[in-house]
Amino acid sequence: MALEEIRKERLKKREMLQQKNLDPYPAHSGRFSAVGDVLKKFLSAGKKKITIAGRIMAKREHGGSTFLDLADGSGKIQLYLKKDILGENYDLAVETLDIGDFLYIEGKPFKTKKGEPTIEVSRWTMLAKSLRPLPEKWHGLQGVEERFRKRYLDLLMNEDVSRRFKFRTELTQAVREFYIKNGFLEVETPIFHPIPGGALARPFKTHHNALDLNLYLRIAKELYLKRLLVGGLEKVFEIGKDFRNEGIDATHNPEFTMLESYAAYWDEEDMMKSVEALFLALAKKFGSKGEVEYDEKKIKFKAPFARTTFKSLLSRYAQVTVYDRESKESLRTRARQLGIETDEFVSKGKIADEIYKKVCRPHLVQPTFVTNHPVDISPLSKKAEKLDEVRRFQLVIGGMEMTNGFSEINDPLDQRARFQEQEKLHGSGDIEAHRIDEEYIEALEYGMPPAAGVGIGIDRLVMLFTDTKNIREVVLFPTMRPK
């Protein structure tokens, strides 16, 4: 039967309930138990009346009786409707109840001959009449994109998906508890920024009418969190959404969830130890003997994590033997040979970073810290002893960048000079370059203690611990082109 015909039939059933003075969408459902709790206490329930509510997931008619499967978020149980018990309400149930309807019932527990826990229904009430049929099987939704567009059906019909998103909540909570346990204060900072900052990325732009002010959705939380270090809050973290007006692929969604944490009097070595401790704790809690499987490979979390430098990876995997001897043009030529096209205006370091992402990073399967990045792609990192490098690190696992952290610049003059270099790149056409943030520089001039910070992608963390290859599988409502 065509969808529109099914919908017409269900509208008739809705009208039938109304003709019986029964509201198909009542506001009050009455007190009831969770299905999971009923199942746990089923043997001791005896003949005591049970009240539950949930969605009908299956319907089977047998002469003068009907069996329904009723499910809520805690479990599923069988219902037994009998004409001898319900009388006219039995006929109404047969005529009006469909798979997908929400139902409230009262009844007595018993077990069938096959030993299945069942409730003999003595009273039922419609809580919400469904007008569209649920997919009979998951294949009832056409294609992967349809699953993302109709996530509610994805969650309802696919237990693995439902479990994945429940796990996401558990994992995020474990991350939060780690930072709180280690003395970090959870804070909230603005999502609207007058200047996009804290990362090299293209922002989303909007306008506030009352203030006649252009604003940007934040691309990172960094500059506001570091203002808190200036204000005397020495260890802070925030978990929340960031937004970047960039492409969509297996590990990127324009709207994503990041944790950022900052600690005064720490350097990048202290922050790497903290990140290592976090991942070891998560692997112990959610892995198997400290291991997880990702992309058919076993990831072993064992301290200390491996380390390598950005330039050594370019030498090993991209044949950029001596990065310091490369010119911007020679590096662009090498990138082109590797199938990477770059714009004329981008910096030498950004070309190298594109090579690293495509050619080098996929080789890093086990937890590995990549350090000593070029200064021109790290405008907020303290310089290393070698002045064209910075005190920065990224943790890569399974070929994915999981974290990005560094020792923070707290010299306002150095920060201004770095911003000015970025401003030149922006003027040349690099829309991802960092802009000058005068208010942030002013805050630094009041004095910020030495500090280190890190950003951790929560979406990618969930991907890693659930062996998921596409970020859209771990975001409830991913950004998609309109149908």
Secondary structure, DSSP 8 states (H G I E B T S, - for coil): --HHHHHHHHHHHHHHHHHTT--SS-S-----B-HHHHHHTGGG-TT--EEEEEEEEEEEEETTEEEEEEEETTEEEEEEEEHHHHTHHHHHHHHH--TT-EEEEEEEEEE-TT--EEEEEEEEEEEE---S---SSGGGS-HHHHHHHTHHHHHHH-HHHHHHHHHHHHHHHHHHHHHHHTT-EE----SEESS--SSS----EEEETTTTEEEEE-S-SHHHHHHHHHTT--EEEEEEEEE-----BTTB-SEEEEEEEEEET--HHHHHHHHHHHHHHHHHHHSBTTEEEETTEEEE--SS-EEEEHHHHHHHHH----GGG--HHHHHHHHHHTT----TTS-HHHHHHHHIIIIIGGG--S-EEEE--BGGG-TTB-B-SSTTBBSEEEEEETTEEEEEEEEB---HHHHHHHHHHHHHHHHHT-TTS----HHHHHHHHT---SEEEEEEEHHHHHHHHHT-S-GGGTSSS------
